[in-house]
Amino acid sequence: MSKEKDRLREAQSGKVRWKRWGPYLTERQWGTVREDYSPHGSAWEYTTHDMARSKAYRWGEEGIGGISDHHQYLCLAIALWNKKDPIIKERFFGLNGHEGNHGEDVKECYYYLDNTPTHSYMKMLYKYPQQAFPYNLLVEENRRRTRGDSEFELLDTGVFDNDEYFDVYIEHAKASDEDILINITIHNRGITAAALNVLPTIWFRNIWSWGYGDADGFMQEPPRMWADEGVLQISHNKLGTYFLHSEKNSQLLFCNNETNPKRLQSVQQGSVFYKDGINEYLVNGNQYSVNTSLTGTKAAMNFDLLIESGESKLIRLRLSSSSHKEPFADFNEIFTKRITEADEFYDCFSPKMKSEEEKQLQRQAFAGLLWSKQFYYFDVNQWLKGDPSQPALPPDRLKGRNNEWPHLNNADIISMPDKWEFPWYAAWDLAFHCIAFSLIDAEFAKKQLVLLTREWYMHPNGQLPAYEWAFSDVNPPVHAWAAWRVYKIDKKNNDTPDTRFLESVFHKMLLNFTWWVNRKDTNGNNIFQGGFLGLDNIGVFDRNMELPEGGYIEQADGTSWMAMFSLNMMRIALELSKKDSVYEDLATKFFEHFLHIAGAMESMGDDGLWDEEDQFFYDALRLSNNKSITLKVHSMVGLIPLFAIEVLDDDIFKNQKHFVRRLKWFLEYRPDLASLVSRWYEKSTGERHLLSLLRGHRLKQILKRMLDENEFLSEYGIRSLSKFHEEHPYNLKVNDSNFSVKYAPGESEASLFGGNSNWRGPVWMPVNFLIIESLERFYHYYGNNFTVEYPTGSGNFYNLKEIAEDLSKRLCRIFLKNEHGERPVFGSSEKYQRDDNFSNHILFYEYFHGETGRGCGASHQTGWTALIAKLLMGKDDV
């Protein structure tokens, strides 16, 4: 048993609060909905990157390599200044959603290198240019480029060409749950000496400026920190007392985490020691912007360094709830122990991996996942009404964005998709995050899944919140699937079934399932809508907007997701019925609902979702004049029916008699529906029964198209849109409007649904993961005798397990070095591919080019892309 697992057990029991401190700062608080108080919901313009250094945030804090306590009362992060930039580097820079040619995009170079579940050891790397950071060039060049052009990245500006940059490694190690060691190592990679100010910065989140007095979560008066013989002392009546020690002397600079009204509003009032005081002092030489009394609510230790070429400098700090007479006496020993313990912890996850490269890939995937935890704070009711001490807001705001969610009150540590590009939770992203989390910290995974079903998240009507831009948007219903998978993984790894967790989620999913049936089945015929359903621009239309002539889309994916949801709920109910037979009735209910959905997909005749001629599933556009148009787009929408699959072992039929009696009666009463269940009465050689939307013939027809290299199959996984549409775009004319869908393997060429994500050709990790899992489940039933041609047209036949394994290898191939020593994820970048200071640091992108495997979209989306860690481990038979 490893020391890290011991810490996890201590944290779970509440004995030691190992997770009280962690990487809980976001990387972008500006431009978020939470900080938007504009009249018309202009979040990107209301708080900009330029304003961020001068504006006290209402709902959270941001920083580089930052940590905070789990309530984010106290924050610590790193700031830098190369003496050439117009501002100190306190936060990562990027383009807002209206500046980038493919939407918002961070324009920095940083990597998450290591992290443990209790954050006992963490490491990240930031590459800071020695030349002036090209802020204006990045904005202007990206604004000039069109959607058809590539994105203009920091690397493209040339600032790294001559290696004129600093590698800044930030490491944290916990001596105890309230004693954190910080190691900052700065390497000069350039050929000449270079100057650098390194400013470890500590500050309080502002909870005193909003007019709530000493109400829960607020303070009437600000807390304080001050200098005492070179040690920063911190006092906060909700958090306690802390001390920040530095091994070396530095200049101490103090100001307050409060908005600078003079800069933002041209108004002079109150204190002059504003949030941007340290920046003003260093960059502009304003001696009056910092408090010479050495007290405030924000402070920095200013290390003014000159680093020779090829040399490095080390800064060591210690943040502790108790003062240390010799804070650095055991510093190296503790760091060495924590690194060794991290190695021991991760070694147990890689016995099947053949290479050190695979092990490092998995470890960096876990690191990114763990670094992407964030304190997410948002009370929608307070946000809609505004705060007592702030200017009154227009009454129309109460009818604006998210007004249907006044109950939503979040203040928790949540896994983010990407803490810069998507610094807010997304319901279906989080479900996939939890699969990866369950491998290393099942308790956290379970708590995340339960959290979204709590009364202060889930809508009273049963809907799960989608994301803060529009909580009422609809994500695919994968929460029950994730709960089942996490339960099974946890049960296997820890030998104890957590039925309490499973039961808790199941009860709330009953509400969610009812919401889907009541709200997204327009005609009550078990054919579902749902809007964009997480697939952004995959459709002919923006599926969230009003459609031509007031029509609506009956969605193959929405209906298939609901079939999958039904089977997930049935399977959970059967598991719970082992202890309480009442759940057998609910298992029967979901079994029957699955059959009704399968029947609806089958019985719609020539206008149905299954096209007999093409042997594929399509969406159908229903117009107000009762006409129907089949939208013959070869997309992931038509593959999602694969996901509705469940295999039941024969022991269920031996032990859950009530379920079996009801099941048999229903199948005899509705033979029309019974015939839809693929070979239900035929047990496989392993005494198993199959429930699926796809009988053997249809399964083979869909796989024939999916495994065709001229359609969905790429070298790096399954494309989201068939390559067929490269030469044969799908075109549709409705009245005077023309619509088209064309294969685009990289970034989006259309502005549909924002344009920063693209489901018209790239490879996406979450749906590929579900495809692989579904093939494994089909194999679990069919065994070795069911084979298909792979790739289509090759003349080679494989069983479904072998195909699933090869698809996993294709996805792993994105990140691993090929025969040329190159990682496809890095595309054609020579710097990333060849430079030893770049090439072994992996970026986990949002999605991947359908032809080359190059990373696209958000560059640090180690949320669902962390599923690669699971695929590297191989099949686990759960």
Buried (B, 14 or more C-beta within 10 A) or exposed (E): EBBBBBBBBBBBEEEBBBBBBBBBBBBBBBBBBBBBBBEEBEBBEBBEBBBBBBBBBBBBBBBBBBBBBBBBBBBBBBBBBBEEBEBBBBBBBBBBBEBBBBBBBBBBBBBBBBBBBBBBBBBBBBBBBBBBBBBEBBBEBBEEBEBEEEBBBBBBBEBBEEBBBBBBBBBBBBBBBBBBBBBBBBBBBBEEEBBBBBBBBBBBBBBBBBEBEEEEEBBEEBBBBBBEEEBBBBEBEBBEEBBBBBEEEBBBBBBBBBBBBBBBEEEEEEEBBBBBBBBBBBBEEBEEBBBEEBBBBBBBBBBBBEBEEEEBBEBBBBBBBEEBEEBBEEBEEBBEBBBEBBBBBBEEBBEEBEEEBBBBBBBBBBBBBBBBBBBBBBBBEBBBBBBEEEEEBEEEBEEBBBBBBBBBBBBBBBBBBBBBBBBBBBBBBBBBBBBBBBBBBBBBBBBBBBBBBEEEBBBEEBBBBBBBBBBBBBBBBBBBBBBBBBBBBBBEBEEEBBBEBBBBBBEBBBBBBEBBBEBBBEEEBBBBBBBBBBBBBBBBBBBBEEBBEEBBBBBBBBBBBBBBBBBBBBBBBBBBBBEEEEBBEBBBBBBBBBBBBBBBBBBBEEEBBBBEEBBBBBBBBBBEEEEBBBBBBBBBBBBBBBBBBBBBBEEBBEEBEBBBEBBEEBBEEBEEBBBBBBBBEEBBEEEBBBBBBBBBEBBBBBBBBBBBBBBBBBBBBBBBBBBBBBEEEBEBEBEEEEBEBBBBBBBBBBEBBBBBBBBBBBBBBBBBBBBBBBBBBBBBBBBEEBBBBBBBEEEEEBBBBBBBBBBBEBBBBBBBBEEEEBBBBBBEBEBBBEBEBBBBBBBBBBBBBBBBBBBBBBBBBBBBBBBBBBBBBEBEEE
